[in-house]
Amino acid sequence: MTIREIFEKYKTVAVYGMSTNEAKPSHYVPVHLINNGYNVIPINPVATEIAGRKAYKNIMDIQEDIEILNVFRPSEQVLEVVKEAIERKKQRGDIDLIWLQEGIVNDEAKKLAEDFGIEFIQDKCMLREHKNLW
């Protein structure tokens, strides 16, 4: 599936590590998606609301179906995030794609996700990729 097809097909994006700090990419990248019609669900263990959206402490607390899990966590923490995503997929059947932001790479997590049938993109900025297309 191409990047364009991903943006056209999927509209619900849970953002693992979304920040309350407007100066951080982990805030303004998801806000760009919100401003372009995507349903963004913040995941942040210490915030209750970010960018006017209810924030969740973890993946399992989210009631809505997740199509894309966008990850803003250090590369060494991604494997645990992917394990959580797989556990959710086992229970809920959602999470079609895991997208690691620019600078975040974890090949072990990529293999684990893909072996479980979850598409995986790493080291790409959703904002930059979206702007390149539209």
HELIX and SHEET records of a PDB file:
HELIX    1   1 ILE A    3  LYS A    9  1                                   7    
HELIX    2   2 PRO A   25  ASN A   35  1                                  11    
HELIX    3   3 ILE A   59  ASP A   61  5                                   3    
HELIX    4   4 SER A   75  GLN A   77  5                                   3    
HELIX    5   5 VAL A   78  ARG A   92  1                                  15    
HELIX    6   6 ASP A  107  ASP A  115  1                                   9    
HELIX    7   7 MET A  126  LEU A  133  1                                   8    
SHEET    1   A 5 ASN A  39  ILE A  43  0                                        
SHEET    2   A 5 THR A  12  TYR A  16  1                                        
SHEET    3   A 5 ILE A  68  VAL A  71  1                                        
SHEET    4   A 5 LEU A  97  LEU A 100  1                                        
SHEET    5   A 5 GLU A 119  ILE A 121  1                                        
SHEET    1   B 2 GLU A  49  ILE A  50  0                                        
SHEET    2   B 2 ARG A  53  LYS A  54 -1                                        
END                                                                             
